[in-house]
Amino acid sequence: MEQSKNQNLIEAPGFNLQHYLDRIAFSGTPEITISGITKLMQSQLFTVPFENLDVQAGKVISLNGDAIVDQIVHKKRGGYCYQINGLFSLVLQEIGVPHYYVAARPMVNPGQNPKTHLAIIASIEGDNYLIDLGFGGNSIRKPFKLSQIGIETQHDFDTFILEKTEGNEFLLKVLIAKEWSDLYSFDLVQQQWIDFKPANHYNYSHPDSFFVQNRIVVLQNESGKKILIKNAVKSVVNGVSSITSFEENEVNTVLETEFSLKL
């Protein structure tokens, strides 16, 4: 997999690697190894929330690279897949990891769903891996080798598996309550950054969009994750879940105390 400046990846002239590393509380120098990329992924997952609060506020979600950097790195906000994986793509470009984007079809919700999700395929230590920090509460937590078809893979307290469909696409599943649940399917057709503008517009503006219909915030941590959806927070600690509800007038306090988010 060759990497080049004209590969149509996200661009952000104002991106500064050290500012990013400070934002995600990363110590040391990033290494282009599986363990090195895993450390980067988890450092970002543990500090940058997956969130759609601007969508809920009726704002236009920009795919401009510098706007994404400003929002996440400088304003210490989060974002959804384009912003979160877009930022990580800037990091991979900076440290020299060849990669490209694929369009994935979310399969969590029933019915037919368009290919609105952005994921990354990267070449690390001679193999191709799925990298995805932007699928909310079910994001993988380390690079997933594409050749590991049908092999259960543990990511801390979550178990994933990658299968092939009848149409020869990849299908990512997660184990929930001893049952396999489909997350999303994808092929390896390379997408350009600009290709996601229509999907982004759908996600932040269409009344059928999950993000228009639901407020969601996710922040992962070493022992699990916290998920805010509508007016409740689900905490998962060592695989054990608990749910706490809150009133609407408490939302800003919950965002700040549970997710380190200030609006």
Buried (B, 14 or more C-beta within 10 A) or exposed (E): EEBEEEBBBBBBEEBBBEEBBEBBEBEEEBEBEBEBBBBBBBBBBBBBBBBBBBBBEEEEBBBEBEBBBBBBBEEBBBBBBBBBBBBBBBBBBBBEBBBBBBBBBBBBEEEEBEBBBBBBBBBBEEEBBBBBBBBBBBBBBBBBBBEBEEEEBEBBBBBBBBBEEEEEBBBBBBBEEEEBEBBBBBBEEEBEBEBBEEBBBBBBBEEEBBBBEEBBBBBBBEEBBBBBBEEEBBBBEEEEEEEEEBEEEEBEEBBEEBBEBEE
